[in-house]
Amino acid sequence: MTEFFYNLTTKQVEEGRKSPGDELMGPYATADEAKNALAKAEARNQAWDAEDREWEEG
């Protein structure tokens, strides 16, 4: 099965693991998922930050 990665350095999607792991996000099942890796991570971070605020406020 082919895996796709988002390269944080080049800002490109890679098919297969071609770059060092510390430069990659993934693996993802599709190139489209890899392309949207940063947006998905940002959305998760915002949700977690909101949960943290709610927990801290009691």
Buried (B, 14 or more C-beta within 10 A) or exposed (E): EEBBBBBBEEEEBBEEEEBEEEBBBBBBEEBEBBBBBEEBEEEEEEEEEEEEEEEEEE
